[in-house]
Amino acid sequence: MLLEKIFSERGWDFRDYKRSSLKRRILKRLGAAGVSSFSDYRDLLDRDPSEYTRLFSNLTVKVSEFFREPSVFDFLAGEVRRDFSPDEGIRAWCCGCAHGEEAYSLAILLSEFLSEEALGQTKIFATDLDHEAIDAARRARYREESVANVSAERRERFFFRDNGCYKVKYNIRNMVKFGALDIVRSPSISKVKMLFCRNVFIYFNKALQEKVFEKLDYALKPGGLLVLGKAEVVPSAFSSGYVRYSSSGKGISVYRKAE
Ligand SMILES: C[S@@+](CC[C@H](N)C(=O)[O-])C[C@H]1O[C@@H](n2cnc3c(N)ncnc32)[C@H](O)[C@@H]1O
């Protein structure tokens, strides 16, 4: 099986990702490489190992944007103002951060609320499986379509123009620490007060969702906020430890971990 080969040759473990979307993506690579069967594709991988890199970049979906689903960020802005002190730094984690849009959005939101001193103590860890995505996140340079949800006022305050693109200003970039981390295989970060893991679980099968959730649960402090994608929920084995905000409304999957 191709997924076993990818794992044994490269250590990338997609074996418990949902098969339907993986198959679509692998078939797309077969088409682009001009081969018509999986066995021919395996031969191609042996002949031309650089194909692994192209395959890898196709296997993960890195679609994101600043303030994706703006209602989630509006809701969080209200919660943070209600529950957190503006004078205390926040340790947060964006797991599966793609090209960094989500982590910088959170940094912007927090910078609008926290005092200078608290901002100095705030750290947002932002991690992804894909090294290239992390490199792009560190460059912090985005096309117009990535910032479609960013108001003119925020664009002015938190970005500068760079050859037709938008570059995030240094004070916001400085709040985010990027790193490559495979949440399936690596240990997690710890003691975070806010944890975003949006639109990552949708690619995992149920068993993998539970295995990974154990790491998220370890990472999040009691009373901390968990933000999932709108189609994602806390796995049933953990649901007694999490309260979903009923006020959060349809399509907003925000939870508080029990104290
Ligand atoms: C659709 S993007 C979500 C980006 C962002 N969280 C959002 O909702 O806009 C999914 C991200 O999960 C990452 N991902 C997939 N498997 C992962 C893993 N095992 N560990 C860490 N990140 C992973 C992908 O590389 C991709 O960047």
The ligand as a Gaussian input file, in Angstrom:
#p B3LYP/6-31G(d) Opt

LIG

0 1
 C       -6.852000      23.294000       6.219000
 S       -5.385000      23.729000       7.055000
 C       -6.022000      24.570000       8.458000
 C       -5.332000      25.885000       8.687000
 C       -5.951000      26.733000       9.808000
 N       -5.964000      26.029000      11.049000
 C       -7.349000      27.158000       9.428000
 O       -8.327000      26.588000       9.900000
 O       -7.481000      28.076000       8.612000
 C       -4.884000      22.152000       7.773000
 C       -3.433000      22.188000       8.224000
 O       -3.180000      21.053000       9.048000
 C       -1.860000      20.631000       8.808000
 N       -1.686000      19.244000       9.254000
 C       -2.157000      18.104000       8.702000
 N       -1.712000      17.036000       9.386000
 C       -0.968000      17.529000      10.413000
 C       -0.217000      16.917000      11.460000
 N       -0.161000      15.592000      11.580000
 N        0.453000      17.705000      12.339000
 C        0.402000      19.068000      12.203000
 N       -0.268000      19.697000      11.223000
 C       -0.944000      18.936000      10.341000
 C       -1.724000      20.791000       7.290000
 O       -0.369000      20.820000       6.872000
 C       -2.457000      22.106000       7.045000
 O       -1.588000      23.192000       7.067000

